[in-house]
Amino acid sequence: MDIRPITCLAGYLLLLALPTLLNAQVADNNFQPIFAAPGAVSSVVAQADDKLLVTGSFSIYSDAPVRRFVRLEANGDLDGSFTYDARIASAPSEITQLANGNILIAGNFRSPTGDYLGSLLRLLPDGSLDDTFSPVRGDSLNFYRVVELSNGKLFTAYVRCASDQHVNCNRYGVRLLLPDGAPDPNFPGLEFEGDGDPGLTEDINALVAQSPNDLLVFGTGLNLGDRQQTAFRLDSNGVVDGTFDPQIPSSSDYVTEDLAVGEDGTIAVLVSFQGDVVLLDRDGNVRACWDFSFYLPRERPCAHRPE
């Protein structure tokens, strides 16, 4: 098998890392964000114009009152053209920038009077709520990961809870939504069962698309019927690819932190155990392993680490 695409992907990852490594101690003195009260930032997303979408528990930014979700100019100044819709009282836990400029936010959203608004909302570029977006509401689904596909559909991960108060959340699943938020009628919602091990936390850790018809789900302690895997590939109709079963060489308790896919479908998997990056070919076969535990990447043998 030709592994040159994977080698190129490894080189690409290293090239991406080099500017950070070489400039790790060079601060941009013109960028001085000041969040306050209490000032915790939970998520940051960079837009194509270098502006930053920032959400968290803060209520003041550079002495100006704000509402938990702001957009910053490239120099750190508050972008006055963006105002988080006053009908939403709670902060997002996840932000997804859509190709058309709109913004998807996931979380547990309520109005200022406590009414439940849903767990997946869409904002217009100015921060106002897009009322034409109508995903499933009120059936105790808590969406927390979203990937926009090239055809505009939304590949989402959710956890099912006992109520909209998001308690007793113990079933994780994926859905494919149409651009307006409605469920794709051709994609049955799939739910994963935990493996029952009290030492593991069942979760869907990362979603990514190799193509609109090749959807990847990486998780921890997930079962689907009689299949016990940490990664699944689905097609656009929700059919599981029985040939896809990556064997990530790491400790058995590793957690997938993030995924990246090359143009040829190769997959880079960031795992939390000692900062490993594992490179898979399109079909999930291991092709290379890198160790970032000392910040400078080094290739290592692809063998399971000791417990």
C-alpha positions as CSV (number, residue, x, y, z in Angstrom):
1,M,0.0,0.0,0.0
2,D,1.3,3.4,-0.9
3,I,1.9,5.3,2.4
4,R,3.1,8.5,0.9
5,P,-0.2,10.3,1.5
6,I,0.1,9.4,5.2
7,T,3.7,10.5,5.3
8,C,2.6,13.8,3.7
9,L,-0.1,14.2,6.4
10,A,2.4,13.6,9.1
11,G,4.6,16.2,7.6
12,Y,1.7,18.6,7.3
13,L,0.9,18.1,11.0
14,L,4.5,18.9,11.8
15,L,4.5,22.0,9.6
16,L,1.3,23.2,11.4
17,A,3.0,22.6,14.8
18,L,6.3,24.3,13.9
19,P,5.1,28.0,14.0
20,T,3.7,27.3,17.5
21,L,6.8,25.6,18.7
22,L,9.2,28.2,17.3
23,N,7.1,31.2,18.5
24,A,5.8,29.7,21.7
25,Q,7.3,32.4,23.8
26,V,6.5,35.4,21.5
27,A,3.4,37.2,22.7
28,D,1.3,39.6,20.6
29,N,1.3,42.6,22.8
30,N,-1.5,44.2,20.8
31,F,-3.9,41.4,21.8
32,Q,-4.9,41.9,25.4
33,P,-8.4,40.4,26.1
34,I,-9.6,41.1,29.7
35,F,-12.5,38.9,30.9
36,A,-14.0,39.4,34.4
37,A,-16.6,38.2,36.8
38,P,-15.5,35.4,37.0
39,G,-13.8,35.4,33.6
40,A,-13.7,31.7,32.7
41,V,-13.5,31.0,28.9
42,S,-14.8,27.6,27.8
43,S,-14.6,27.8,24.0
44,V,-12.9,29.8,21.3
45,V,-13.5,29.5,17.5
46,A,-11.5,31.5,14.9
47,Q,-13.5,32.8,11.9
48,A,-12.2,33.1,8.4
49,D,-11.7,36.9,8.9
50,D,-9.5,36.2,12.0
51,K,-12.2,37.4,14.3
52,L,-12.8,35.2,17.4
53,L,-16.0,33.8,18.8
54,V,-15.5,33.4,22.6
55,T,-17.9,31.9,25.1
56,G,-17.7,31.3,28.8
57,S,-18.9,32.4,32.3
58,F,-17.7,36.0,32.0
59,S,-20.0,39.0,32.2
60,I,-17.5,41.8,31.7
61,Y,-15.0,42.3,28.9
62,S,-12.5,45.2,29.1
63,D,-14.9,47.1,31.5
64,A,-17.9,46.6,29.1
65,P,-20.8,44.4,30.2
66,V,-21.3,41.4,28.0
67,R,-23.5,38.3,28.0
68,R,-21.3,35.1,28.0
69,F,-20.8,35.0,24.2
70,V,-18.8,37.7,22.3
71,R,-16.9,38.2,19.1
72,L,-13.5,39.8,19.2
73,E,-11.7,41.7,16.5
74,A,-8.3,40.3,15.4
75,N,-6.6,42.8,17.8
76,G,-8.8,41.7,20.8
77,D,-11.2,44.6,20.7
78,L,-14.9,43.8,21.2
79,D,-16.8,43.5,18.0
80,G,-19.8,45.8,18.4
81,S,-21.6,44.3,15.4
82,F,-22.2,41.1,17.3
83,T,-24.7,40.9,20.2
84,Y,-25.7,37.6,21.8
85,D,-29.5,37.3,21.5
86,A,-31.1,38.5,24.7
87,R,-33.7,35.7,24.5
88,I,-30.9,33.2,25.4
89,A,-29.8,33.3,29.1
90,S,-27.3,30.5,29.1
91,A,-23.8,30.3,27.5
92,P,-23.0,27.8,24.7
93,S,-20.8,24.8,25.5
94,E,-19.9,24.2,21.8
95,I,-19.6,26.6,18.9
96,T,-19.6,25.6,15.2
97,Q,-18.9,28.2,12.5
98,L,-21.0,27.4,9.4
99,A,-19.8,27.9,5.8
100,N,-22.5,30.5,5.1
101,G,-21.5,32.7,8.1
102,N,-24.2,31.5,10.5
103,I,-23.2,30.0,13.9
104,L,-24.4,26.8,15.5
105,I,-24.3,26.7,19.3
106,A,-24.9,23.6,21.5
107,G,-25.6,23.6,25.2
108,N,-28.6,23.7,27.6
109,F,-30.3,26.8,26.6
110,R,-33.0,28.6,28.6
111,S,-34.7,32.0,28.4
112,P,-34.3,34.6,31.1
113,T,-37.5,33.3,32.6
114,G,-36.2,29.7,32.7
115,D,-38.1,28.3,29.7
116,Y,-36.3,25.6,27.9
117,L,-35.2,26.7,24.4
118,G,-33.4,23.6,23.2
119,S,-29.9,22.2,23.1
120,L,-29.0,23.2,19.5
121,L,-29.6,26.7,18.2
122,R,-28.5,28.7,15.2
123,L,-27.5,32.3,15.3
124,L,-27.2,34.8,12.4
125,P,-23.8,36.4,11.9
126,D,-24.8,39.4,14.1
127,G,-25.6,37.0,17.1
128,S,-29.4,37.1,16.8
129,L,-31.4,33.9,17.1
130,D,-32.4,32.3,13.8
131,D,-36.0,31.3,14.3
132,T,-36.0,29.3,11.0
133,F,-33.7,26.7,12.4
134,S,-35.9,24.0,14.1
135,P,-34.0,21.0,15.4
136,V,-35.5,18.4,17.8
137,R,-36.6,20.1,21.1
138,G,-38.0,18.8,24.3
139,D,-37.2,15.1,24.0
140,S,-34.2,15.3,26.5
141,L,-31.5,15.3,23.8
142,N,-28.4,17.3,24.7
143,F,-26.4,18.0,21.6
144,Y,-22.8,18.6,22.3
145,R,-20.8,18.0,19.0
146,V,-21.6,19.2,15.5
147,V,-19.8,18.8,12.2
148,E,-21.1,20.6,9.1
149,L,-20.8,18.4,6.0
150,S,-19.9,19.7,2.5
151,N,-23.6,19.3,1.5
152,G,-24.8,21.5,4.3
153,K,-26.1,18.6,6.5
154,L,-25.2,18.5,10.2
155,F,-23.6,15.4,11.7
156,T,-24.3,15.7,15.5
157,A,-23.6,13.8,18.7
158,Y,-25.9,13.9,21.7
159,V,-26.5,12.4,25.1
160,R,-30.0,11.4,26.1
161,C,-31.0,12.5,29.6
162,A,-34.0,11.7,31.9
163,S,-35.4,15.2,31.4
164,D,-34.5,18.6,29.9
165,Q,-32.8,19.3,33.2
166,H,-30.0,17.1,31.8
167,V,-29.9,14.6,34.7
168,N,-29.3,10.9,34.5
169,C,-27.6,11.3,31.1
170,N,-26.4,7.8,30.0
171,R,-27.1,7.1,26.4
172,Y,-25.0,8.6,23.6
173,G,-26.0,8.8,20.0
174,V,-25.6,10.4,16.6
175,R,-28.1,12.1,14.3
176,L,-27.8,13.5,10.8
177,L,-29.8,16.8,10.5
178,L,-30.8,18.7,7.4
179,P,-29.6,22.2,7.0
180,D,-32.8,23.6,8.6
181,G,-32.3,21.3,11.7
182,A,-34.9,18.7,10.8
183,P,-33.8,15.0,11.1
184,D,-32.6,13.5,7.9
185,P,-35.4,10.9,7.1
186,N,-32.8,8.6,5.5
187,F,-30.6,8.4,8.6
188,P,-32.1,6.6,11.6
189,G,-30.8,7.9,14.9
190,L,-28.2,5.5,16.3
191,E,-27.6,5.2,20.1
192,F,-24.6,3.5,21.7
193,E,-24.7,1.5,24.9
194,G,-22.0,1.8,27.5
195,D,-19.9,-1.3,28.2
196,G,-20.9,-1.3,31.9
197,D,-17.4,-0.8,33.1
198,P,-17.7,1.7,36.1
199,G,-14.1,2.7,35.5
200,L,-14.8,4.1,32.1
201,T,-16.9,7.1,31.1
202,E,-18.9,6.3,28.0
203,D,-18.8,9.2,25.6
204,I,-18.6,10.2,22.0
205,N,-15.3,12.2,21.9
206,A,-15.0,13.3,18.3
207,L,-16.9,13.4,15.0
208,V,-15.4,13.9,11.6
209,A,-16.4,13.3,7.9
210,Q,-14.2,11.7,5.3
211,S,-17.0,12.6,2.9
212,P,-20.7,13.2,3.1
213,N,-21.2,9.5,2.9
214,D,-18.4,8.4,5.3
215,L,-19.0,9.6,8.8
216,L,-16.6,8.7,11.6
217,V,-17.5,8.4,15.3
218,F,-14.7,8.0,17.9
219,G,-15.6,7.4,21.5
220,T,-14.9,5.6,24.8
221,G,-16.6,2.5,26.0
222,L,-19.3,2.4,23.3
223,N,-21.2,-0.6,22.1
224,L,-23.5,-0.9,19.1
225,G,-25.4,-4.2,19.2
226,D,-22.8,-6.9,19.4
227,R,-20.0,-4.6,18.2
228,Q,-17.7,-3.3,20.9
229,Q,-15.4,-0.7,19.3
230,T,-14.0,2.7,20.1
231,A,-14.6,3.9,16.5
232,F,-17.3,3.4,13.9
233,R,-17.8,4.5,10.3
234,L,-21.3,5.1,9.1
235,D,-22.7,6.0,5.7
236,S,-25.3,8.7,5.1
237,N,-28.1,6.2,5.8
238,G,-26.7,5.2,9.2
239,V,-25.4,1.8,8.0
240,V,-22.3,0.7,10.0
241,D,-19.2,-0.2,7.9
242,G,-18.3,-3.6,9.3
243,T,-14.7,-3.4,7.9
244,F,-13.8,-0.3,9.9
245,D,-12.4,-1.1,13.3
246,P,-9.2,0.9,14.1
247,Q,-6.9,-0.6,16.7
248,I,-5.3,2.5,18.3
249,P,-1.9,1.5,19.7
250,S,-1.9,3.1,23.1
251,S,-3.0,2.3,26.6
252,S,-6.4,0.6,26.9
253,D,-7.8,3.6,28.8
254,Y,-6.9,6.2,26.1
255,V,-9.4,8.9,25.2
256,T,-9.6,10.4,21.7
257,E,-9.3,14.1,22.0
258,D,-9.6,15.2,18.4
259,L,-9.5,14.1,14.8
260,A,-8.3,15.5,11.5
261,V,-8.9,14.0,8.0
262,G,-6.7,14.5,5.0
263,E,-8.0,15.1,1.5
264,D,-7.3,11.4,0.7
265,G,-9.3,10.2,3.7
266,T,-6.3,9.5,6.0
267,I,-7.1,10.1,9.7
268,A,-4.9,11.8,12.4
269,V,-6.1,10.8,15.9
270,L,-5.0,12.8,18.9
271,V,-5.2,10.6,22.0
272,S,-4.8,11.9,25.5
273,F,-2.5,9.2,26.8
274,Q,1.0,10.8,26.8
275,G,0.2,13.1,23.9
276,D,0.1,10.6,21.1
277,V,-0.9,11.2,17.5
278,V,-1.8,8.1,15.5
279,L,-2.1,8.2,11.8
280,L,-4.6,5.8,10.1
281,D,-5.2,5.2,6.5
282,R,-8.7,5.7,5.1
283,D,-9.9,2.3,6.3
284,G,-8.6,2.6,9.8
285,N,-5.3,0.7,9.5
286,V,-2.5,2.1,11.6
287,R,0.3,3.6,9.5
288,A,2.4,5.8,11.8
289,C,2.6,7.0,15.4
290,W,4.0,10.2,16.9
291,D,4.8,11.2,20.4
292,F,4.2,14.8,21.4
293,S,4.7,14.3,25.1
294,F,7.8,16.5,25.2
295,Y,6.3,19.1,22.8
296,L,8.8,18.3,20.0
297,P,7.2,15.5,17.9
298,R,9.0,12.3,17.4
299,E,8.0,9.2,15.6
300,R,7.7,6.0,17.7
301,P,7.0,2.4,17.1
302,C,3.2,1.6,16.8
303,A,2.9,-0.7,19.7
304,H,0.6,-0.7,22.7
305,R,1.9,1.2,25.6
306,P,2.2,-0.5,29.0
307,E,-0.6,0.1,31.5
